[in-house]
Structure formats: structure tokens, C-alpha cells
Amino acid sequence: MDEIKEECGVFGMYDLDGGNVVPDLYYGLTALQHRGQEACGLAASHTAGERGNIRFCKDAGLVSEVLSADTIKKLTGDIGIGHVRYSTTGASVAENAQPLVLSYIKGSLALAHNGNLMNTPQLKWELIQNGAVFHTTTDSEVIAFHIARERVHTRSVEEAVKKTVKRLKGAYGLVVMSPRKLIAVRDPYGLKPLCLGRRDNAYIIASESCALHAVGADFIRDILPGEILTITGEGMHSEYFAQEKAAHCIFEYIYFARLDSVLDGVNVYDARIRGGRILARTYPVAADLVAGVPDSGIPAAKGYAEESGIPFGFAFYKNSYIGRTFIKPTQKEREAGVRQKLSVLSTAVKGKRIVLVDDSIVRGTTMANLIHMLKKAGALEVHVRICAPPFLYPCYYGTDVPSNDQLIASCRSTEDIKDLIGADSLGYMRREDLKEMVQGLPLCRACFDGDYPVKPEKTE
């Protein structure tokens, strides 16, 4: 499918009353499944038990596939972390599933990571020169090894984490578990989301607030950019290792995050409604029906309809029971994948002028197929509105934006793209309107304008 994908989601929980957190780890990861469907896992231990008693399970597959009922019963603990993965750095193999669990001279350590580092080769080479042997191809293992190395020379694991993250260049939301502590770390720019919640006397760290609600926890606050938050049996301690100008990933609000999440004070559903309203004001058109491409385009389509006064409706049925798909070898098979996933509601579109709203256009193949399907079903016109500017640059922070030569907008005008996909008109969100969409939140929008908050060593 012609979609942008995100790297992963993290979840951690510490019950200070000693309750078993493993069932909640399962439900929290299930709530974050949209952030990664290739692999998952969890690790848990008892803080009152022997040091180094971390038990874990991880593998390729969905949460419901990897973490069976029998597995959940066998894994217990009052502290634990979990992870769902989509691979950008490191291959899509079971060995790269997280959390990463290490045993070393000071005890044990487990780590789950959302994001992507830009200085992994240098950090990895240092470790290799000192005899480290790597079992995965992920930058997450590099982070874990550096924390373990620093811990040998420091008084506490949080001090080792602080020394390590000061050397990291890129985007990351981390949860780290030692035998007695749960630690959350967010990169200095806030590129990746991370938040804190509480249920009774249990504390939860999650990539999105929707995962807090899934376990009956209350949202407390977002972990701030450059913050290290440590949770122990005595409570919480917070410190900052860096302060930079915040640059939150715009695509969390356009596409990645779940509708019921609130990230850095901005409600995702409301942001997408505002995006649709902005498109309606910027690109008005005479039409009979506004429809969104399921699922990510539907809220923006609703906003477009509300602002324009054109009726909102559904043009497609989404088959939610299609299994996970991998890269299709031929264009014909990719087109067949689109038809299996979405089918046109012919009676809803026949004889009508349609405004079709979606979150983005990447290669353009999916949108071209959808327009063809609508017109074949009798739609008179299809006017496409996109709730993001054109993709022009790659992302180095963990969002799987293809290379420039695969981006339809990298060497084509909007008019050329309109003709290529078969639309009657095409309107992209203007870059200057993105701040209104997120109510002035400072943004990273480098995939649209090439202005990288953390400068890559070289750009394509």
C-alpha cells in the first residue's frame, strides 16, 4: 500500500503496590498497535525479587499473535515495559523485536525505543572496538549497550542514561527498566511523543495517551523534550539533560496518532477536523459529497464538509479483516491489494461530484487507483484534497518516508500530479497553515520544507 509508516510505540508500567502489570502491558500495547504491526514484545520483573529476574517474550507479529493467553499467565511482575515495532532502522526480522534485555556486570536492563538515531555508526563503532557483539541491526541495541557501559562507571542507572542520551543525535522516546526503576526519556526536540499517566498507585509511560485510557489510567502530563523521568518505589524524580527549540512531528497529528490521543496539549481528532476546515477555505469547489479515504482521511473530510456546507458521507467500505500485507512484487498486485482493502459504495457516489480527502500522497499509486474506482462506479468528478503539503524530502527521525526519487511530488508540479492521478482538481495543505492545524505548536515539518531540527550529515 502507498502509505507512510511509523517506527514503533512504547509502553511501561510500575505498580508501587506490587500488583501484576503484565495484563496491562498487553492492553497498552494493543492500544498502540497502529504504530507498528511487524513485531512486538514485553519484559517484566518483580522489584522485590532477585536482581536480574527479568522475563520477556518478543517475536514478529501482532500483539494478539505474539502474546498469547498462556504467555501472559507465565510472565508476571510489578514493573515492565513493552514495544510494538515497524522497522525503519534494522531489518524486519524477529531478532530485531523489542524490548531489548541485557544482563551485564551490574545486573539487568531492558529498553524499548521509538525513533531513529542519526549517529548510530559512530556510537556502534566505539562499542565494537571495545569487544561488543551485536545480536540485532537496530540503533536501539546501540543505546542499550551504551547505557550498560556507562552504568559500570556511575552510581545509578539514571546517571548512566543521562550520560548516554547526551551523546545521541536524532529522535527518540525511550522507556528503560532496571530491577528497581522505570525511566522515561524524550529527545530534546520532542520529535517523538511520550506521556505519563497514573492509575491508583501505578505509574504508566506511553507513546500516546490512548494507551493510558486502555488500562484505566488518568493522563498526568507529557514527558517534556529533553526530560529524564525516573520512577522508583519512593516516587518520581525529573531532570533535564538538554534544552532545545521544540519541533514536534507534524505527521503525528496528520496521520500516525490515534484519534482519541492528545499529544503535547493538542487533541488529534480536533487537529484533523481543523485541517479539513482549512482545506475547505483554501480550496473551495462545487460538489455534492465530501468523503474521506478510510481511516485517516475521514476526520479531515468531516471538517471540510462542516466548513463548506457540502454533505459529508462515505464513498468507500474498508475491509478490516484483510491480513497484514508486505511489499507487493508487481504494480498489478499492488492494485489488487487496494481493491481488497477498499471497495466503492456505488450508490453513494453514482452521478455525484466528489471531494475526496486524504492525509497524504506518497507515490500516488493508491490515490490514482481510488479515483479510477470512483469514476468507474459513476462519480462525475473527483476533487482531491490532501491534509498535508507535498512530500519533498526524506525523514531521518523514524518516519518511513521513501527516497526522493519515489516521491511523486519531488519532480512534478501539482498540476502534473493532478493529471497523473486522474483527479479533476488537487489541493494540498499549505505549509504556512500547519501551525493553525495544531494551534501554534512548534513543529518539525522537514519532510515538506527540508528544514531539519537535527541536521543530517548529508541530505538526499
ZIPE-V233014 format. One record per residue. RES is the residue in one small letter. PSI is psi in radians with two decimals (NA if undefined). Layout:
BEGIN
RES,PSI
RES,PSI
END
This chain:
BEGIN
m,2.60
d,1.32
e,2.67
i,2.46
k,2.67
e,2.83
e,-0.92
c,3.14
g,2.60
v,2.71
f,2.37
g,2.64
m,2.43
y,2.01
d,1.87
l,-0.23
d,-0.01
g,0.14
g,2.75
n,2.12
v,-0.12
v,-0.80
p,-0.65
d,-0.59
l,-0.74
y,-0.85
y,-0.62
g,-0.74
l,-0.66
t,-0.67
a,-0.38
l,0.15
q,-0.53
h,-0.33
r,-0.18
g,2.24
q,0.17
e,-0.61
a,2.85
c,3.00
g,2.97
l,2.73
a,2.47
a,2.72
s,2.97
h,2.11
t,-0.39
a,-0.09
g,-2.93
e,2.55
r,2.45
g,0.30
n,0.46
i,2.26
r,2.54
f,2.84
c,2.30
k,2.62
d,3.00
a,2.45
g,3.06
l,2.87
v,-0.78
s,-0.39
e,-0.72
v,-0.73
l,1.41
s,2.95
a,-0.68
d,-0.69
t,-0.76
i,-0.64
k,-0.59
k,-0.50
l,2.06
t,2.79
g,2.77
d,-0.01
i,2.43
g,2.83
i,2.76
g,2.97
h,2.45
v,2.48
r,2.41
y,2.23
s,2.24
t,-0.89
t,2.11
g,2.54
a,2.85
s,1.32
v,2.79
a,-0.56
e,-0.44
n,0.07
a,2.65
q,2.89
p,2.70
l,2.31
v,2.17
l,2.46
s,2.25
y,-3.06
i,-0.48
k,-0.04
g,-2.15
s,2.80
l,2.40
a,2.51
l,2.43
a,2.44
h,2.28
n,2.15
g,-2.88
n,2.29
l,2.65
m,-0.21
n,0.51
t,-0.80
p,-0.76
q,-0.80
l,-0.66
k,-0.68
w,-0.67
e,-0.77
l,-0.73
i,-0.71
q,-0.43
n,0.24
g,0.11
a,2.48
v,2.16
f,2.45
h,-0.15
t,3.07
t,0.41
t,2.68
d,-0.32
s,-0.67
e,-0.59
v,-0.76
i,-0.84
a,-0.75
f,-0.70
h,-0.66
i,-0.78
a,-0.70
r,-0.76
e,-0.58
r,-0.53
v,-0.49
h,0.19
t,2.92
r,-0.34
s,2.81
v,-0.61
e,-0.57
e,-0.67
a,-0.70
v,-0.77
k,-0.79
k,-0.63
t,-0.88
v,-0.39
k,-0.34
r,-0.13
l,2.42
k,1.97
g,-2.64
a,2.39
y,2.46
g,2.05
l,2.50
v,2.25
v,2.35
m,2.16
s,3.08
p,-0.42
r,0.06
k,2.60
l,2.19
i,2.33
a,2.40
v,2.36
r,2.43
d,2.72
p,-0.29
y,-0.16
g,0.51
l,-0.67
k,2.44
p,2.66
l,2.37
c,2.89
l,2.40
g,2.99
r,2.46
r,1.95
d,-2.05
n,0.49
a,2.41
y,2.50
i,2.40
i,2.35
a,2.70
s,-0.58
e,2.66
s,-0.39
c,-0.53
a,-0.49
l,-0.80
h,-0.57
a,-0.40
v,0.27
g,0.42
a,2.71
d,2.43
f,2.26
i,-1.01
r,2.95
d,2.51
i,2.29
l,2.68
p,2.32
g,0.27
e,2.47
i,2.05
l,2.13
t,2.25
i,2.15
t,-3.11
g,-0.33
e,-0.16
g,-2.64
m,2.60
h,2.36
s,2.47
e,2.88
y,2.32
f,-0.23
a,2.63
q,1.99
e,2.97
k,2.14
a,2.52
a,1.45
h,2.48
c,2.09
i,-0.49
f,-0.25
e,-0.69
y,-0.51
i,-0.67
y,-0.86
f,-0.90
a,2.67
r,2.63
l,-0.54
d,0.21
s,2.67
v,2.10
l,2.13
d,0.76
g,0.02
v,2.14
n,2.18
v,-0.76
y,-0.82
d,-0.65
a,-0.72
r,-0.60
i,-0.81
r,-0.67
g,-0.75
g,-0.69
r,-0.72
i,-0.76
l,-0.67
a,-0.67
r,-0.63
t,-0.65
y,1.22
p,2.68
v,2.62
a,2.11
a,2.96
d,-0.38
l,2.39
v,2.20
a,2.62
g,2.67
v,2.10
p,2.51
d,-0.40
s,-0.39
g,-0.14
i,-0.81
p,-0.73
a,-0.63
a,-0.69
k,-0.75
g,-0.68
y,-0.77
a,-0.76
e,-0.72
e,-0.64
s,-0.39
g,0.02
i,2.38
p,2.45
f,2.42
g,-3.04
f,2.33
a,-0.29
f,2.63
y,2.27
k,2.21
n,1.86
s,-0.02
y,0.17
i,2.34
g,2.97
r,2.44
t,2.60
f,-3.07
i,2.20
k,2.44
p,-0.39
t,2.75
q,-0.65
k,-0.72
e,-0.60
r,-0.73
e,-0.66
a,-0.62
g,-0.68
v,-0.78
r,-0.56
q,-0.61
k,-0.68
l,2.40
s,2.59
v,2.43
l,1.58
s,-0.75
t,-0.39
a,-0.42
v,-0.29
k,2.22
g,0.25
k,2.69
r,2.11
i,2.35
v,2.02
l,2.09
v,2.35
d,2.95
d,-0.57
s,2.88
i,2.17
v,-1.41
r,-0.38
g,-0.17
t,-0.74
t,-0.80
m,-0.72
a,-0.72
n,-0.71
l,-0.73
i,-0.74
h,-0.74
m,-0.71
l,-0.78
k,-0.59
k,-0.53
a,0.00
g,0.08
a,2.34
l,-0.70
e,2.64
v,1.97
h,2.03
v,2.32
r,2.23
i,2.21
c,0.56
a,2.66
p,2.97
p,2.42
f,2.19
l,-0.33
y,2.67
p,2.79
c,2.36
y,0.11
y,0.20
g,0.04
t,2.25
d,1.21
v,2.23
p,2.94
s,2.83
n,-0.67
d,-0.21
q,-0.11
l,2.13
i,-0.50
a,-0.09
s,-0.47
c,0.39
r,2.57
s,2.89
t,-0.68
e,-0.72
d,-0.71
i,-0.73
k,-0.84
d,-0.68
l,-0.68
i,-0.15
g,0.37
a,2.71
d,-0.45
s,2.80
l,2.26
g,2.18
y,2.63
m,2.36
r,2.50
r,-0.65
e,-0.23
d,-0.12
l,-0.63
k,-0.62
e,-0.65
m,-0.67
v,0.36
q,0.75
g,0.07
l,2.33
p,2.33
l,2.66
c,2.11
r,0.62
a,-0.50
c,-0.26
f,-0.58
d,-0.05
g,0.15
d,1.59
y,2.17
p,-0.63
v,1.92
k,2.23
p,2.69
e,-0.56
k,2.50
t,2.66
e,NA
END
